[in-house]
Amino acid sequence: MHKVLLIGAGSICRTHIDAFEGLHGRAKVVGIVARHQESAQKAIDNAGLDAKAYTDYKQAIADSGCDIVSVMTPPDTHKEITVYALEHGCHVMVEKPMAPSLQECDEMIEAAKRTGNKLEVVAQSRCLTPIYRTKRLIESGIAGKLLYTQINSFWYRGRSYYDLAWRGQWASEGGGCTFVHAVHHIDLLAWMAGMPSQVSAMIGNVAHTNSEEEDLSMAMLRYPNGSFAQLSANLVCHGQKQALTFACEKANLEIPHAFSADTPLENGFPKENTEFLQELNDAFEAIPPLEYEGHAGLADDLVRAIDEDRPVLIDGEAGRATMELIMAVYKSAAEGRTVDLPLAKDDPFYTREGVQAKMPHFYKKTGFLAKFAKDEIVLASSNMK
């Protein structure tokens, strides 16, 4: 049985507890680390765990006997904790975003290679059966060449969202809606459509006057094969309706799950292709469902990768690719020009300090709560299925 130490006791902590504890005895949470010990103990008590509360992650790694560490702290701490855990004999699952800079991502990847320990980056949407099936269909080519991808990463957050101390500052949070929220969808874009060769973007802050960061971004992406993608992310859309559309030659494959297919009439106008829609749906349903979904799917994958000594599903390179896309959006917006990928190591947007120096600071950060009295997560209406 693998012993798991959770670092961070915020709103996502219970999801990680359930993910590892739900693996039919293959993993057990033995400790939770939080800045305030009462927060760690509360998480333990609420889940009914036989575990210990800690305030120092280094002591917890030494004392708990853990071999898996799950990192759920603010992004600016991910590299430090991940590298330390890897170097002290632990495999690591780290929440998204992977880190606030490509340099830190590379240091995490190097630590995993140097130690031989596993590094898995959380991108739980890949482990949802409808999304996994859609990925398989795109790979199969059944719908033809991918021509255009549309990503709507629409969220809603009130002004008080940025009252939490570490949010709303480039130095501690690492970025706004593009970095923290659209990371889910940008990961799927990189996974399902690949990496673009060029990015053109704009960002702004239209509603959150207590944050330095953007609450809205728009980007156009050009791919080496001539296809395009469009990314729109914001924190001002009521209803949080999120969607991904993959427009292929023969059909649209959409998330949340939907298919549409047309055949052209003699004059070029469309007529629904019901026969091909049935073929698509049959192919979709023929792909076996995932045994574990969401965070549980990643926990299962990490445990299996350790036991079978194989690569993880979402490794550091995959997490880094998502971050490179985000940094390309920021660089294009900050410099007001189209940006070519990949970004070089001597680019200012390779380091955290470079990003902070180059990005606009829209408003002065105000509000420095240590924690909310009640920190409830409300899922997007689409739920990505």
Steps between C-alpha positions, in 0.01 A plus 500: 500500500630845408512764772386842381578840648277788393657846507231766513162491673299733278178433313655239265641292788189283546509411129856366540403312816211330322717426195769310690276347765271369226763274345380188681777490759789570262569840660444661839520866602731508804541874546384845395716812508357850533626839605255488791492166682130536579427508125687174447329340799159615381559339161604178672198500732251582225622206293528262797865428431753329722766758417718767660485877457823689424607858438848426359508295181865402543432357844189329366694332218761380750255382768206359305678229304317616186605397152249723317463875552203691358565875471197732519661824616505833308692478170799704617591220746464204260859482381658521845276233653504270197879500462549441874254209504654339190850533646384340826369181343139590421294486187302820443160604373485879461188706439468723198634744404830310517707810590504875428788475250653270241828513691334353808326236289839399359651476849215271608543283189875480556450395865269218389754381242790528746325306777305252290183584692165559331362850441133528400334834427129526576283545192197305612285578197710255297362229728134554417359228274327730244817708460721192478272356233502827303880502509504145364262594218718797397805272499318238293433746219141382465379861475780606266765766545464744790447844344408733786466484877292735715562515877256689724641502854223705659491544877341735750676635808381787717729778616546334841671203331818707499478587869695181577856609577690307232255565217509800270878548502736399222769417758295245695221376272694510177218627278130559463225315315732373224743347748272381781168423334554441127788265585241217495397575144844600375626161615226332297583720203868399511409134556235472230611749234874522566727800539462803272783679324368854556284681756335844481322619816346783700422514874323741733338547839140614461339423837748418781649824627674328792725286279821568311420222254278452197140386527454470124720372216455419132747325274532368145730206437649387168620140451780378275249301290297814422218447752397756760369519856327775693520530878278720714529505880340725759358529850194708407263254329195412708411133482860393439411329174820340375542322169757362258417455132723300267391576145618218276447440127202269549356602839525714811602318818401703804555506876259483684426196287318579177550413134383680190559399139386651173533409136493776236208539262564579135505873583739452793244548777490231773280200553533293817689177439299266722674188372846626596372629835388147580842368399668756727277418795558127454877556495476722809303244700731217392793656689504342849426739789773590747504304824587807709411855404626849587753526781439134582615413150827685556551346844442156349738577213776616736468192721501269198798682350695449823402134532561422132803730462354675196450867401206692643216625283568873553869549564702817550547551127123500450455746785775717354335507156188650655711762676684586177169572329396724790832686494466549126158662557651729764803589288286582197262713706778683684707568188208564265620265228476146369730260687677197352528172690694346663618767745877510552665472839641852465150642444378727785186287519707193593550619860258609769685827548482572128125439489438724802709780348334482158133450586265795560384550857140600443405599857661511841436186700269559798360249746730261680286237672688196628198283419127528441263397776329278243688396187255326270581394144217534247559294185441642156158420362644287218699284743719423192305184410 
